[in-house]
Amino acid sequence: MTKKITFNELRKIKDSLPDGSIRQLASEFEVEVETVRNYFGGANYTNGKTVGIHMEPGPDGGIVLLDDSAILDRAYEILEEQAH
């Protein structure tokens, strides 16, 4: 499912994840760690792949359209688990 989010909010979510979460997400989605980092706004396409994010200039770092929100949804779940 597609999702719109600001770039700054996307980075805030990534930065809020507990240690090891990026590797966990990579393992769960069977992708490289750098691919997950690219999903959250990184740009290492040598070791990671593109992940269907489209960025438009705008307030709060710009608007990001994610073609598939599965990784983001799972990141929210991890944050929720951490809160409890």
C-alpha positions as CSV (number, residue, x, y, z in Angstrom):
1,M,0.0,0.0,0.0
2,T,1.3,3.5,-0.8
3,K,2.0,6.0,1.9
4,K,2.9,9.7,2.1
5,I,5.1,10.9,4.9
6,T,7.5,13.8,5.3
7,F,11.2,13.1,4.9
8,N,12.0,14.4,8.4
9,E,9.3,12.1,9.9
10,L,10.7,9.1,8.0
11,R,14.2,9.9,9.4
12,K,12.8,10.4,12.9
13,I,11.2,6.9,12.8
14,K,14.5,5.4,11.6
15,D,16.5,7.2,14.3
16,S,13.9,6.1,17.0
17,L,14.3,2.4,16.2
18,P,16.2,0.4,18.8
19,D,19.7,-0.9,18.0
20,G,19.6,-3.9,15.6
21,S,16.2,-3.0,14.1
22,I,17.6,-2.2,10.6
23,R,19.2,-5.6,10.5
24,Q,16.0,-7.2,11.8
25,L,14.0,-5.5,9.1
26,A,16.4,-6.5,6.5
27,S,16.2,-10.1,7.6
28,E,12.4,-10.1,7.8
29,F,12.0,-8.6,4.4
30,E,15.0,-10.6,2.9
31,V,16.8,-7.5,1.6
32,E,20.2,-6.0,2.3
33,V,20.7,-3.8,5.3
34,E,21.6,-0.9,2.9
35,T,18.3,-1.4,1.1
36,V,16.4,-0.8,4.4
37,R,18.6,2.3,5.0
38,N,17.7,3.5,1.5
39,Y,14.0,3.0,2.4
40,F,14.5,5.5,5.2
41,G,16.2,8.1,3.1
42,G,19.7,6.7,2.5
43,A,21.4,6.7,-0.8
44,N,23.8,3.8,-0.9
45,Y,22.9,2.1,-4.2
46,T,26.2,0.3,-4.4
47,N,25.4,-2.1,-1.6
48,G,21.6,-1.6,-1.4
49,K,18.8,-1.4,-3.9
50,T,16.2,1.2,-4.7
51,V,13.0,0.7,-2.8
52,G,10.2,2.6,-4.5
53,I,10.5,5.9,-2.7
54,H,9.7,9.2,-4.5
55,M,10.7,12.5,-3.0
56,E,9.2,15.9,-3.7
57,P,10.5,19.2,-2.4
58,G,8.4,20.7,0.3
59,P,8.2,21.6,4.0
60,D,9.7,19.4,6.7
61,G,12.3,18.0,4.4
62,G,9.9,17.3,1.6
63,I,7.3,14.7,0.9
64,V,8.1,11.1,0.4
65,L,5.8,8.7,-1.4
66,L,6.4,5.1,-0.5
67,D,5.2,2.6,-3.1
68,D,5.0,-0.1,-0.4
69,S,4.6,0.8,3.3
70,A,5.4,-2.7,4.6
71,I,8.8,-1.8,6.0
72,L,7.4,1.4,7.6
73,D,4.5,-0.5,9.1
74,R,6.8,-3.0,10.6
75,A,9.0,-0.2,12.0
76,Y,5.9,1.3,13.7
77,E,5.2,-2.2,15.2
78,I,8.8,-2.4,16.5
79,L,8.4,1.1,18.1
80,E,5.1,0.0,19.7
81,E,6.8,-3.1,21.1
82,Q,9.6,-1.0,22.5
83,A,7.1,1.3,24.2
84,H,5.6,-1.6,26.2
